[in-house]
């Protein structure tokens, strides 16, 4: 088991109960989609895993180690993150944006000065090739399309060869055709380098097409946990309609 979450609870200062006793286990090699409407707790859950959000109750284990201030740096070295809004440095090239994925695993001073090794630079180019953007390596990212920018974000997330990839609404701002191509890319990368993926989505069709397993989240609670092959679209849309009675596992 790669990730194990027990009784996770998070209440924000304004009183919003974002997570209400979440229990979840993710096996190595799985592509898990967390599906839910806006405000369901998806982002809070994902950001709790990599330490971007502090939770007040429960525990998270990664590789059988409880995540704590002392173990969090090691977790982050083994985790890549893909963001909804890309989170790129607009005035840098695709190449240099990908290299920023090494900032927490390289010599701090060298990283600040962008003094990366020859091998690291080759690795960045290899990651850009993997996402189909080698020809845009030296283009500023603010001159790329939204889909291309997200591909740069994915290349940045995988440059340190992570064990776990967290993707928070990676296609929320993209049109359906581009969204499909980004999800295909994530699926293929998962197969190619043996990643475990936890991906937040709100699109039911993409969840059904690109996952081994679907977790339904509503009001900070898990209301569905099933293998994708056992879930049909009519059933899963109840997550959005609010008809959750009888769906708790």
Residue pairs with C-beta under 8 A, 6 or more apart in sequence:
1 25
1 26
1 27
1 28
1 61
1 64
2 26
2 27
2 28
2 30
2 62
2 63
2 163
2 164
2 196
3 24
3 25
3 26
3 49
3 60
3 61
3 62
3 164
3 196
3 198
4 24
4 25
4 26
4 60
4 61
5 22
5 23
5 24
5 25
5 45
5 49
5 58
5 59
5 60
5 61
6 23
6 58
6 59
6 60
6 61
7 21
7 22
7 23
7 57
7 58
7 59
8 19
8 21
8 22
8 23
8 45
8 48
8 55
8 57
8 58
8 59
8 60
9 17
9 19
9 20
9 21
9 22
9 55
9 56
9 57
9 58
10 17
10 18
10 19
10 41
10 44
10 48
10 53
10 54
10 55
10 56
10 220
11 17
11 18
11 56
12 18
17 219
17 220
18 41
18 44
18 220
19 41
19 44
19 45
19 48
19 55
19 220
20 41
20 219
20 220
20 221
21 58
21 221
22 41
22 45
22 58
22 217
22 220
22 221
22 222
23 222
24 45
24 215
24 222
24 225
26 32
26 196
26 198
27 196
28 163
28 196
29 194
29 195
29 196
30 196
30 197
30 212
30 213
31 186
31 187
31 190
31 196
31 197
31 199
31 210
31 211
31 212
31 213
32 196
32 197
32 198
32 199
32 211
32 212
32 213
32 214
32 215
33 199
33 200
33 201
33 206
33 207
33 210
33 211
33 213
33 214
33 215
33 228
34 42
34 45
34 46
34 198
34 199
34 200
34 201
34 215
34 217
35 201
35 202
35 204
35 207
35 214
35 215
35 216
35 217
35 224
35 236
35 239
36 42
36 200
36 202
36 216
36 217
36 218
36 239
37 202
37 218
37 239
37 240
38 202
40 217
40 218
40 219
40 220
41 217
41 219
41 220
41 221
42 168
42 169
42 200
42 202
42 217
43 168
43 169
43 200
44 53
44 220
45 200
45 217
46 166
46 168
46 198
46 200
47 53
47 168
48 54
48 55
48 60
49 60
49 62
49 67
49 79
49 166
49 198
50 75
50 76
50 79
50 81
50 166
51 67
51 72
51 75
51 76
59 66
59 67
60 66
60 67
61 67
62 71
62 75
62 78
62 79
62 164
63 78
63 163
65 71
65 74
67 75
73 104
76 104
77 104
77 105
77 160
78 162
78 163
78 164
79 162
79 163
79 164
79 165
79 166
80 101
80 156
80 157
80 158
80 159
80 160
80 162
80 164
80 165
80 166
81 157
81 165
81 166
81 167
81 168
82 150
82 153
82 154
82 157
82 165
82 166
82 167
82 168
82 170
82 186
83 153
83 168
83 170
84 168
84 169
84 170
84 172
84 173
85 173
86 141
86 146
86 149
86 150
86 152
86 153
87 153
88 97
88 141
88 149
88 152
88 153
88 156
89 96
89 97
89 100
89 141
90 140
90 141
90 142
91 140
91 142
92 100
92 140
92 141
93 137
93 138
93 139
93 140
93 141
94 128
94 133
94 136
94 137
94 138
94 139
94 141
94 144
94 152
94 155
95 121
95 124
95 125
95 128
95 137
95 138
96 114
97 141
97 152
97 153
97 156
98 124
98 127
98 128
98 152
98 155
98 156
98 159
99 114
99 116
99 120
99 121
99 124
99 159
100 156
101 155
101 156
101 157
101 158
101 159
101 160
102 111
102 116
102 120
102 159
102 160
103 111
105 160
106 116
106 120
110 116
116 124
123 159
124 137
124 155
124 159
125 134
125 137
127 155
127 156
127 158
127 159
128 134
128 136
128 137
128 152
128 155
130 155
130 158
130 189
130 192
131 151
131 152
131 154
131 155
131 185
131 189
132 151
132 185
133 148
133 151
133 152
133 155
136 144
136 148
136 152
141 149
141 152
144 152
145 178
146 173
146 174
146 178
147 174
147 178
147 181
147 182
150 170
150 171
150 174
150 182
151 182
151 185
153 170
154 170
154 182
154 185
154 186
154 189
157 165
158 165
158 189
158 193
158 195
161 193
162 195
163 195
163 196
164 195
164 196
164 197
164 198
165 186
165 189
165 190
165 195
165 196
165 197
165 198
166 198
166 199
167 186
167 197
167 198
167 199
167 200
168 200
169 200
169 201
169 202
170 182
170 183
170 186
170 199
171 178
171 179
171 182
171 183
171 201
171 203
171 206
172 202
174 182
179 203
179 206
180 206
180 209
183 206
183 209
183 210
184 210
186 197
186 199
186 210
187 210
189 195
190 196
190 197
199 210
199 211
201 207
204 233
204 236
204 237
204 240
205 233
207 214
207 228
207 236
208 214
208 228
208 231
208 233
208 236
211 228
212 227
212 228
213 225
213 226
213 227
213 228
214 224
214 225
214 226
214 227
214 228
214 231
214 236
215 222
215 224
215 225
216 222
216 223
216 224
216 225
216 236
216 239
216 247
217 223
217 239
218 239
218 242
218 244
221 248
222 249
223 239
223 244
223 247
223 248
223 249
224 231
224 236
224 239
224 247
224 249
225 249
226 249
238 244
238 247
239 247
